[in-house]
Amino acid sequence: MTVDQLSTQPPKPLLNPYNTGMNKTNPYVQQILSQGKEPSKVPAAKREFPCTIHGRTYETEQDYLQDLHDFLNGM
């Protein structure tokens, strides 16, 4: 492919976990549908900082991610 061909092609659509094809393979969406509910299409809200989780206060997202990294790696 040349550069001209790349710039004229439309972008590929992003995979949407709630589209019809994915409903058959995603067990979480299948469970929600089996309960007669619709899966939410709204993404989870982003955490706001500073925040306190189980008595620990994180001033920035970087502090939180560092502690999470240490926890997951057994430090």
Backbone as numpy.savetxt, mean C-alpha at the origin, in Angstrom:
# Nx Ny Nz CAx CAy CAz Cx Cy Cz
13.15 -0.80 -30.02 12.32 0.39 -30.02 13.19 1.63 -30.02
12.73 2.62 -30.70 13.45 3.88 -30.73 12.85 4.82 -29.70
13.53 5.90 -29.46 13.05 6.89 -28.50 11.72 7.48 -28.96
11.57 7.68 -30.26 10.31 8.23 -30.79 9.15 7.28 -30.53
9.39 5.98 -30.67 8.33 5.01 -30.43 7.94 4.98 -28.95
8.90 5.12 -28.06 8.61 5.10 -26.63 7.76 6.28 -26.22
8.04 7.45 -26.79 7.32 8.65 -26.37 5.89 8.70 -26.92
5.59 7.96 -27.99 4.25 8.01 -28.58 3.35 6.90 -28.06
3.90 5.91 -27.36 3.06 4.84 -26.85 2.40 5.28 -25.55
1.12 4.93 -25.36 0.46 5.30 -24.11 1.05 4.48 -22.96
1.05 5.04 -21.77 1.59 4.30 -20.63 0.72 3.09 -20.31
1.35 2.05 -19.79 0.62 0.86 -19.40 -0.19 1.17 -18.14
-1.41 0.63 -18.04 -2.19 0.90 -16.83 -1.57 0.21 -15.62
-1.69 0.85 -14.46 -1.19 0.27 -13.23 -2.11 -0.86 -12.79
-1.54 -1.86 -12.13 -2.37 -2.95 -11.63 -3.22 -2.43 -10.48
-4.47 -2.71 -10.53 -5.40 -2.33 -9.48 -5.84 -3.60 -8.78
-5.55 -3.77 -7.49 -5.89 -5.02 -6.82 -7.39 -5.27 -6.74
-8.21 -4.28 -7.03 -9.65 -4.46 -6.92 -10.33 -4.65 -8.27
-9.54 -4.75 -9.35 -10.19 -4.95 -10.62 -10.69 -6.40 -10.72
-11.50 -6.69 -11.69 -12.18 -7.98 -11.78 -11.21 -9.14 -11.82
-10.12 -9.01 -12.54 -9.17 -10.12 -12.65 -8.50 -10.48 -11.34
-8.26 -9.47 -10.50 -7.56 -9.73 -9.25 -8.50 -10.27 -8.17
-9.79 -10.04 -8.29 -10.72 -10.52 -7.27 -10.67 -12.03 -7.13
-10.34 -12.73 -8.19 -10.33 -14.18 -8.17 -9.09 -14.73 -7.49
-8.04 -13.94 -7.40 -6.79 -14.45 -6.85 -6.41 -13.83 -5.51
-7.06 -12.78 -5.09 -6.71 -12.13 -3.83 -7.64 -12.65 -2.73
-7.12 -13.46 -1.80 -7.99 -14.06 -0.79 -8.65 -13.03 0.13
-8.00 -11.91 0.36 -8.57 -10.88 1.24 -9.78 -10.23 0.59
-9.68 -9.92 -0.69 -10.81 -9.34 -1.39 -11.92 -10.38 -1.51
-11.56 -11.64 -1.76 -12.56 -12.71 -1.84 -13.33 -12.81 -0.53
-12.65 -12.73 0.60 -13.31 -12.83 1.90 -14.27 -11.66 2.11
-13.85 -10.46 1.75 -14.71 -9.28 1.90 -15.94 -9.44 1.03
-15.75 -9.90 -0.22 -16.88 -10.09 -1.12 -17.81 -11.18 -0.61
-17.27 -12.25 -0.02 -18.10 -13.34 0.49 -18.95 -12.89 1.67
-18.54 -11.84 2.36 -19.30 -11.29 3.47 -20.36 -10.29 3.00
-20.45 -10.12 1.69 -21.45 -9.21 1.13 -21.05 -7.75 1.19
-19.76 -7.49 1.35 -19.27 -6.11 1.44 -18.46 -5.78 0.20
-18.19 -4.51 0.01 -17.35 -4.05 -1.10 -15.99 -3.65 -0.54
-14.90 -4.06 -1.19 -13.58 -3.61 -0.73 -13.43 -2.10 -0.91
-12.74 -1.48 0.02 -12.52 -0.05 -0.04 -11.54 0.30 -1.13
-11.84 1.33 -1.87 -10.93 1.79 -2.91 -10.13 3.00 -2.44
-10.32 3.39 -1.20 -9.63 4.54 -0.63 -8.35 4.05 0.06
-7.20 4.59 -0.28 -5.97 4.15 0.39 -5.98 4.54 1.87
-5.22 3.81 2.65 -5.13 4.09 4.08 -4.53 5.48 4.29
-4.98 6.14 5.34 -4.47 7.47 5.65 -3.01 7.39 6.08
-2.23 8.35 5.67 -0.82 8.39 6.04 -0.71 8.88 7.48
0.15 8.23 8.24 0.35 8.57 9.65 0.91 9.98 9.77
0.42 10.72 10.76 0.90 12.07 11.01 1.88 12.05 12.17
2.91 12.85 12.08 3.94 12.91 13.12 3.95 14.30 13.72
4.27 14.45 15.01 4.68 13.41 15.96 3.49 12.52 16.34
3.80 11.26 16.64 2.77 10.33 17.05 3.31 9.45 18.18
2.38 8.92 18.97 2.75 8.05 20.08 2.13 6.69 19.84
2.97 5.65 19.88 2.53 4.28 19.69 3.00 3.48 20.89
2.05 2.95 21.66 2.35 2.16 22.86 3.36 2.85 23.77
3.16 4.13 24.01 4.00 4.87 24.94 5.29 5.41 24.36
5.60 5.10 23.11 6.80 5.65 22.48 6.39 6.77 21.53
7.04 7.91 21.67 6.73 9.06 20.82 7.78 9.19 19.73
7.30 9.30 18.52 8.18 9.49 17.35 7.94 10.89 16.81
8.99 11.67 16.76 8.87 13.05 16.29 8.78 13.13 14.77
9.46 12.22 14.09 9.46 12.23 12.62 9.20 10.83 12.09
8.82 10.76 10.84 8.61 9.46 10.20 9.93 8.69 10.13
11.03 9.39 9.95 12.34 8.76 9.89 12.67 8.05 11.21
12.35 8.67 12.36 12.57 8.04 13.66 11.74 6.75 13.77
10.48 6.83 13.36 9.60 5.67 13.40 10.13 4.54 12.52
10.51 4.88 11.30 11.01 3.85 10.38 12.32 3.23 10.88
13.16 4.01 11.52 14.41 3.48 12.08 14.12 2.48 13.19
13.20 2.83 14.11 12.84 1.90 15.18 12.15 0.66 14.63
11.32 0.83 13.62 10.67 -0.31 12.98 11.71 -1.22 12.34
12.69 -0.65 11.68 13.77 -1.40 11.07 14.53 -2.19 12.13
14.88 -1.52 13.22 15.60 -2.20 14.31 14.77 -3.34 14.89
13.48 -3.12 15.09 12.59 -4.15 15.65 12.52 -5.36 14.73
12.32 -5.11 13.44 12.16 -6.22 12.49 13.47 -7.00 12.30
14.60 -6.34 12.55 15.89 -7.01 12.40 16.42 -7.53 13.73
15.60 -7.52 14.77 15.97 -8.13 16.05 16.98 -7.35 16.85
16.99 -6.04 16.74 17.97 -5.25 17.50 17.34 -4.70 18.75
